[in-house]
Amino acid sequence: MGNGDARVRGLAARAGGWSARHRWAAVGIWVLFVVLAMGLGSAAGRVDVNESEQLKGETATAARIVEDAGIEEPAGESVLVQAKGDGPKATDPAFRSAVAAVVTAVEKTGQVTDVTSPYESDTISKDGRSALIQFDMRGDPQTAGERVEPVLEAVADVQKENGSLRIEEIGGASMMKTFDDAFGDDFKKAEYSAVPVALGILLIAFGALVAALLPVALAITAIVATMGLMGLVSHLQPMSDTANSVMLLVGLAVGVDYCLFYLRREREERAAGRDAQTALRIAAATSGRAIVVSGVTVCVAMAGMLFTGIAEFEAMGLASLMVVAVAMVGSVTVLPALLSLLGERVEKGRLPFLRRRRSGAGNDSRFWSAVLKRVLARPVLSVVVAAGALLAVAAPALGMKTENLTLDQEFGDSLPIVQTYNRVNEAFPGGSEPAEVVVKADDINAPEVKAALADFRAQAVASGASRGPVEIKLHDQQNLAFVYVPLVGGSDQDAAGASLEKLRDEVRPATLGKVDGIEAPITGQVAGNKDFNDQLVGSVVPVFAFVVVFAFVLMLLSFRSLTVAVTSIVLNLLSVGAAYGILVAVFQHGWGASLVGAEGVGAIITWLPLFLFVILFGLSMDYHVFVVSRIREARARGLETRDAIRHGVVTTAGVVTSAAVIMVAVFAIFGTLSMQSMKQMGVGLAAAVLIDATVIRGVLLPAVMSLLGERNWYFPTWLRRLPDLTHDEAPEALAPTPRAKDDEGEKVPV
């Protein structure tokens, strides 16, 4: 067969062939798609998740009642006035004078309303050493942080005049401003630095500027197009800033990976003496197919987040799914067209200090060749050692403790406002994060309703759920009342949760529950955390089942091997388990926590295990599909299974290593952020990818496949009626030898 006479079949091969023949059309269509998606998305605007859509349960019910009533709760602020050492108490003239000065100072700013003295609201601690002045910020609560600066300055001026007292402000607006100032640029720096890091690694991997720019350009255009699509889709499924950040992370990772897989294979075939047309056809039919299989599998994994019932997770899942799909389509369409257009110019901009990579064996990794030689020589020992090590690493995950991190857990003592938060909670347990009862009645001023509200206030304290003071705000026109109940336990999530349960299950039924027509859902920070946890725990089984079952089916159809499908799932679960173990060891038990700046956290943030499972299960398939496809391809050409394993692992080692280094570097950037939740996410993702690309793909996968031998390709007769998605696995140009047969006589599809 002539060098250029290779005929291939399959979606990826046909798409690549068409794009290579219609180069300008393919590039033009892609550019038009990106521009249209971004333009239409910008015109439509993005609809973000609101509080009433975040969760099910009482938190959502309360948000819906407030939203329907047209009430926008202002951003509440408090000023703590507290004696230092033997300083004056709340009854002393100096203390009273300082309180009056704070009230006057904040009122003069013109930015606040409803200023309440502690002598009016009885917000004075039991020891008489602390008092809270409370007020609301004027205007939109979402932007209150932008207007709170004059108020903070006014409070600071009063502090300067009262050295014997501690005068500090805390609340929604001041925390918003503090965090924006301290960490607002944190995420931007992480997102902006991810692209240069990826580009730098690609420059080293390819040694040429043009070749390195292609994957980054594809990833960026895929991300830009997806941003536009998110705007359009948000009118059906609201999005969020968090979903946007996750989309950027996933889009950069898979966009670079897919392009890297494709480009490396095309260059390899060119270096082996193929002409440009044949090299592209082979890359389309092999790496292109692997990209499609991987992309579909990742999309399925991301779709698992749609089963959580949590709007934020649904937004993240849909945004990630879209960017993976766009990157996948771009990789098998516009990339072949660009490679056809560039030809040898893809080598332009070579770095003089990097030697040019050779063809053939020169592409094989010496390190991984040496490792693989030992692995295949002793596969049983390799499986025992590698699997044993991963199970040992995963063992701490059995004691995983998840919770929503408190302010001091999330940020440590690096910010003064965290210390203020702790002081307020110590003096007024639960005062900084009270439970909020939203009471809706036909007539909020009816005698029986007022009596029930008074009874609820008394019983909340008498039951031990709160130490008071319980504050009631009436909205006569909307027939609503807001009841604010400081919970006993304060920042102790378990104790505060017990107090909340007592309010919901005992106090409310005995008071407000006795009045017909009253709705009284209890919300607030603690209630929101509990409802979120309950929703998340309930979604774990459906999400895990969906992802695992559909990934299994896709692997089964893509490789027509029951063994490959089963081992794929087991190895991926082992990788995820090891990542869980590392997270628990570092962030919960504190082993090596100082290395990543995570001392004293003591728990894993609630949403992370499920999020990591979905993301990692999807991304792990990138490497798995790519390596196993190469092994399957080699066997289809007639190589023995052991030789096919050696060929598949060694020839893909370079590209898998490059892709893994990029992912680890990008994820590690998030591990350097100050927020512990983002640090946990970054460390977990980076550790999992590193384990997956080394221990799993370099040791455990070849050792297991070597032990299984021909059983790797076992496909029961009763399953052979299933669709065959392996037909474009290896083009005829790569198959000069007769097709191999599996252990039951079925021809391996080529």
TAMORA-V606082 format. One record per helix or strand. SS is the DSSP state (H for helix, E for strand). FROM is the first residue (numbers start at 1). TO is the last residue. Records with the same first field share a line. If there is no record, write none. Layout:
# TAMORA-V606082
SS=FROM-TO  FROM-TO
This chain:
# TAMORA-V606082
H=11-21  23-44  51-54  57-68  93-108  118-121  141-146  149-160  172-206  209-233  241-271  276-285  287-307  311-347  360-363  366-377  379-399  407-411  416-427  447-462  493-510  512-514  525-559  562-588  593-596  608-636  641-671  676-713  717-719  732-734
E=48-48  76-83  112-116  124-124  130-137  165-171  208-208  239-239  350-350  402-403  435-440  471-475  480-485  519-523  604-605  741-741  747-747
